[in-house]
Amino acid sequence: MTDVDRGQPAPRSAATDRAIRHRGRYETVLPGARTRLSARRRLLAYVLAVVLPVAVAAAMIPVRVDHGRAAVVALVLPVVLVALLGATGPAVVAAATSVLAYDLLLVEPYYSFAIEDTDEVVAAATLLVVALVIGVLNARLVRLHARDTARRDELRHLIAFVRAVASIDDQAELTDTASEHLTAVLNLQRCVWQPGPAGSTRPVLMADGNVMGLQSDLNPDRALLPEHLEVPVWRNGTEIGRFLLTPTERHVASYEERVTAAAIAELYGQAADALAHGAARQP
């Protein structure tokens, strides 16, 4: 949803306003804040969502006559294991598969989806509800833990660059350090510094974490960075250059990651200004 759609203008720095007037960009979009599992991990989760409940139910066949209802507890475990991968969809599939495996393999008449005992119907329904709740909540906790880990990494990179600004007095070394931290924070394929005034119409990452650019240049999935993106760096009202970013394909860059990257670029501009003034004062 755009800030215009919400009826509220996006907050902009003075540098961003100058960029808008100069380059004629017209769309500002708040990035997504979700996490995305890799395709391999998601596929593994769905495979396990089907295989694990069936395997556990099959292992309970020798004791199903005397301890059939104990399988209700055992069949919750596959749902928890699938949910540990952080995927809600596979957790739901695992819950449904657990109920079907319980009905098919452990409830009379065996190998049929018919249930004659009312208590078994209650047990199956209970299994479904408990498995769904545990699976969804556990998947959410795993995602929240992943987000907390990402926030700590962003803070670590930001603090590390602040310390680098305080200790580095060489422009080239400072540029390389900023590029390294930007690459790490946004999980980029490549980050290159290009000095000089703007000479392109690439989308821009702004100070507030929004991405500004022509709608045709933005990714249809706003949680994904555009294929070509830049972060302008300003000094005393003049654009001294920009970091050209090449995002990793299909990687979701959260709002917090984008704000951190923009802050690193802004710190770089201030440090470059201080180094320039220091060099000018030297005899």
PAKOL-22703 format. One record per residue (C-alpha): residue number from 0; x, y, z. Coordinates in steps of 0.25 Angstrom, whole numbers, plus 5000, padded with zeros to 4 digits. Example, Ala and Ser with C-alpha at 12.3 -4.5 7.8 and 13.67 -1.06 7.14 Angstrom:
2
{0, {5049, 4982, 5031}}
{1, {5055, 4996, 5029}}
***
This chain:
283
{0, {5000, 5000, 5000}}
{1, {5006, 5014, 4996}}
{2, {5006, 5025, 5006}}
{3, {4996, 5032, 4996}}
{4, {4987, 5021, 4998}}
{5, {4987, 5022, 5013}}
{6, {4984, 5037, 5011}}
{7, {4997, 5041, 5018}}
{8, {5010, 5047, 5011}}
{9, {5023, 5039, 5013}}
{10, {5033, 5046, 5022}}
{11, {5044, 5051, 5013}}
{12, {5058, 5057, 5016}}
{13, {5062, 5070, 5009}}
{14, {5072, 5062, 5001}}
{15, {5061, 5053, 4996}}
{16, {5052, 5065, 4992}}
{17, {5063, 5070, 4984}}
{18, {5065, 5056, 4977}}
{19, {5050, 5056, 4974}}
{20, {5050, 5069, 4968}}
{21, {5062, 5067, 4960}}
{22, {5059, 5053, 4955}}
{23, {5044, 5053, 4954}}
{24, {5041, 5040, 4961}}
{25, {5026, 5039, 4965}}
{26, {5024, 5027, 4973}}
{27, {5028, 5024, 4987}}
{28, {5025, 5011, 4993}}
{29, {5026, 5005, 5007}}
{30, {5034, 4992, 5006}}
{31, {5029, 4979, 5012}}
{32, {5033, 4974, 5025}}
{33, {5031, 4960, 5024}}
{34, {5041, 4948, 5023}}
{35, {5042, 4939, 5012}}
{36, {5047, 4924, 5013}}
{37, {5056, 4919, 5002}}
{38, {5049, 4910, 4991}}
{39, {5057, 4898, 4996}}
{40, {5053, 4900, 5010}}
{41, {5039, 4902, 5007}}
{42, {5038, 4889, 4998}}
{43, {5045, 4881, 5009}}
{44, {5035, 4886, 5019}}
{45, {5023, 4882, 5010}}
{46, {5030, 4868, 5008}}
{47, {5032, 4866, 5023}}
{48, {5017, 4871, 5025}}
{49, {5012, 4859, 5018}}
{50, {5023, 4848, 5021}}
{51, {5025, 4850, 5036}}
{52, {5011, 4849, 5040}}
{53, {5009, 4836, 5032}}
{54, {5022, 4830, 5037}}
{55, {5018, 4833, 5051}}
{56, {5004, 4827, 5049}}
{57, {5010, 4815, 5042}}
{58, {5020, 4813, 5054}}
{59, {5008, 4812, 5063}}
{60, {5001, 4801, 5056}}
{61, {5006, 4790, 5064}}
{62, {5000, 4796, 5077}}
{63, {4988, 4802, 5071}}
{64, {4978, 4792, 5077}}
{65, {4982, 4795, 5091}}
{66, {4988, 4809, 5090}}
{67, {4981, 4815, 5078}}
{68, {4977, 4828, 5085}}
{69, {4991, 4830, 5090}}
{70, {4995, 4833, 5075}}
{71, {4987, 4846, 5076}}
{72, {4998, 4852, 5085}}
{73, {5009, 4845, 5076}}
{74, {5003, 4851, 5064}}
{75, {5005, 4865, 5069}}
{76, {5020, 4864, 5068}}
{77, {5021, 4863, 5053}}
{78, {5014, 4876, 5053}}
{79, {5023, 4883, 5063}}
{80, {5035, 4878, 5055}}
{81, {5030, 4884, 5042}}
{82, {5026, 4897, 5049}}
{83, {5041, 4898, 5053}}
{84, {5044, 4901, 5039}}
{85, {5036, 4914, 5041}}
{86, {5025, 4911, 5030}}
{87, {5011, 4913, 5034}}
{88, {5005, 4906, 5021}}
{89, {5013, 4893, 5023}}
{90, {5009, 4893, 5038}}
{91, {4994, 4893, 5034}}
{92, {4997, 4882, 5024}}
{93, {5004, 4874, 5034}}
{94, {4992, 4876, 5044}}
{95, {4982, 4871, 5033}}
{96, {4991, 4859, 5029}}
{97, {4992, 4855, 5044}}
{98, {4977, 4854, 5045}}
{99, {4976, 4847, 5032}}
{100, {4987, 4837, 5036}}
{101, {4981, 4835, 5049}}
{102, {4967, 4832, 5043}}
{103, {4972, 4823, 5032}}
{104, {4983, 4815, 5040}}
{105, {4979, 4815, 5055}}
{106, {4964, 4816, 5055}}
{107, {4954, 4804, 5052}}
{108, {4950, 4801, 5042}}
{109, {4965, 4801, 5038}}
{110, {4969, 4806, 5024}}
{111, {4956, 4814, 5023}}
{112, {4953, 4828, 5025}}
{113, {4940, 4824, 5032}}
{114, {4939, 4826, 5047}}
{115, {4928, 4818, 5054}}
{116, {4932, 4822, 5069}}
{117, {4927, 4835, 5073}}
{118, {4939, 4836, 5083}}
{119, {4949, 4834, 5071}}
{120, {4942, 4846, 5064}}
{121, {4944, 4855, 5076}}
{122, {4959, 4850, 5077}}
{123, {4961, 4853, 5062}}
{124, {4955, 4867, 5063}}
{125, {4963, 4869, 5076}}
{126, {4976, 4865, 5069}}
{127, {4973, 4875, 5057}}
{128, {4970, 4887, 5066}}
{129, {4982, 4884, 5075}}
{130, {4991, 4882, 5064}}
{131, {4987, 4894, 5056}}
{132, {4988, 4903, 5068}}
{133, {5002, 4897, 5072}}
{134, {5007, 4897, 5058}}
{135, {5003, 4912, 5054}}
{136, {5008, 4917, 5068}}
{137, {5021, 4910, 5067}}
{138, {5023, 4915, 5052}}
{139, {5020, 4929, 5057}}
{140, {5030, 4928, 5068}}
{141, {5041, 4923, 5059}}
{142, {5039, 4934, 5049}}
{143, {5039, 4944, 5061}}
{144, {5052, 4938, 5065}}
{145, {5058, 4940, 5051}}
{146, {5053, 4954, 5051}}
{147, {5060, 4957, 5065}}
{148, {5073, 4951, 5059}}
{149, {5072, 4960, 5047}}
{150, {5070, 4972, 5056}}
{151, {5082, 4969, 5064}}
{152, {5090, 4967, 5051}}
{153, {5086, 4981, 5046}}
{154, {5089, 4988, 5059}}
{155, {5103, 4981, 5059}}
{156, {5106, 4986, 5045}}
{157, {5101, 5000, 5048}}
{158, {5110, 5000, 5061}}
{159, {5122, 4994, 5053}}
{160, {5121, 5005, 5043}}
{161, {5120, 5016, 5053}}
{162, {5132, 5011, 5059}}
{163, {5139, 5011, 5046}}
{164, {5135, 5025, 5043}}
{165, {5142, 5029, 5056}}
{166, {5155, 5022, 5053}}
{167, {5157, 5022, 5037}}
{168, {5163, 5034, 5031}}
{169, {5164, 5029, 5017}}
{170, {5153, 5032, 5007}}
{171, {5155, 5019, 4999}}
{172, {5156, 5010, 5011}}
{173, {5143, 5017, 5017}}
{174, {5136, 5015, 5003}}
{175, {5140, 5000, 5003}}
{176, {5135, 4998, 5018}}
{177, {5122, 5005, 5015}}
{178, {5120, 4996, 5003}}
{179, {5123, 4983, 5011}}
{180, {5113, 4987, 5022}}
{181, {5102, 4991, 5011}}
{182, {5104, 4977, 5004}}
{183, {5103, 4970, 5018}}
{184, {5090, 4977, 5023}}
{185, {5082, 4976, 5010}}
{186, {5088, 4963, 5005}}
{187, {5093, 4968, 4992}}
{188, {5100, 4962, 4981}}
{189, {5108, 4974, 4978}}
{190, {5110, 4988, 4984}}
{191, {5118, 4999, 4976}}
{192, {5121, 5013, 4979}}
{193, {5119, 5023, 4967}}
{194, {5124, 5037, 4970}}
{195, {5118, 5049, 4963}}
{196, {5104, 5055, 4961}}
{197, {5093, 5046, 4957}}
{198, {5093, 5041, 4943}}
{199, {5082, 5031, 4943}}
{200, {5067, 5029, 4946}}
{201, {5069, 5016, 4955}}
{202, {5060, 5015, 4967}}
{203, {5065, 5021, 4979}}
{204, {5065, 5016, 4994}}
{205, {5061, 5027, 5002}}
{206, {5065, 5031, 5017}}
{207, {5052, 5026, 5022}}
{208, {5053, 5012, 5016}}
{209, {5044, 5015, 5005}}
{210, {5047, 5012, 4990}}
{211, {5045, 5023, 4980}}
{212, {5044, 5021, 4965}}
{213, {5036, 5020, 4953}}
{214, {5025, 5009, 4955}}
{215, {5030, 5002, 4943}}
{216, {5044, 5000, 4950}}
{217, {5039, 4995, 4963}}
{218, {5037, 4981, 4966}}
{219, {5023, 4976, 4966}}
{220, {5025, 4970, 4979}}
{221, {5029, 4982, 4987}}
{222, {5036, 4974, 4998}}
{223, {5046, 4971, 4987}}
{224, {5056, 4981, 4984}}
{225, {5057, 4986, 4969}}
{226, {5067, 4980, 4960}}
{227, {5075, 4993, 4959}}
{228, {5075, 5001, 4972}}
{229, {5083, 5013, 4977}}
{230, {5085, 5020, 4990}}
{231, {5089, 5035, 4987}}
{232, {5099, 5041, 4996}}
{233, {5098, 5056, 4999}}
{234, {5108, 5066, 5005}}
{235, {5105, 5081, 5008}}
{236, {5093, 5080, 4998}}
{237, {5101, 5074, 4987}}
{238, {5100, 5059, 4982}}
{239, {5114, 5054, 4983}}
{240, {5111, 5040, 4978}}
{241, {5103, 5028, 4980}}
{242, {5104, 5013, 4984}}
{243, {5099, 5005, 4972}}
{244, {5092, 4992, 4978}}
{245, {5090, 4979, 4971}}
{246, {5080, 4971, 4980}}
{247, {5080, 4956, 4982}}
{248, {5069, 4950, 4974}}
{249, {5056, 4947, 4981}}
{250, {5062, 4952, 4995}}
{251, {5052, 4960, 5003}}
{252, {5058, 4973, 5009}}
{253, {5050, 4977, 5021}}
{254, {5047, 4991, 5025}}
{255, {5057, 4991, 5036}}
{256, {5068, 4986, 5027}}
{257, {5065, 4997, 5017}}
{258, {5065, 5008, 5028}}
{259, {5078, 5003, 5033}}
{260, {5085, 5003, 5020}}
{261, {5080, 5017, 5017}}
{262, {5086, 5021, 5031}}
{263, {5099, 5015, 5027}}
{264, {5099, 5023, 5014}}
{265, {5096, 5036, 5021}}
{266, {5107, 5034, 5031}}
{267, {5116, 5031, 5020}}
{268, {5113, 5045, 5014}}
{269, {5115, 5052, 5027}}
{270, {5128, 5045, 5029}}
{271, {5133, 5048, 5015}}
{272, {5129, 5062, 5017}}
{273, {5138, 5062, 5030}}
{274, {5149, 5056, 5023}}
{275, {5148, 5066, 5011}}
{276, {5149, 5078, 5021}}
{277, {5160, 5071, 5029}}
{278, {5168, 5070, 5016}}
{279, {5165, 5084, 5012}}
{280, {5170, 5090, 5025}}
{281, {5184, 5082, 5024}}
{282, {5195, 5091, 5019}}
***
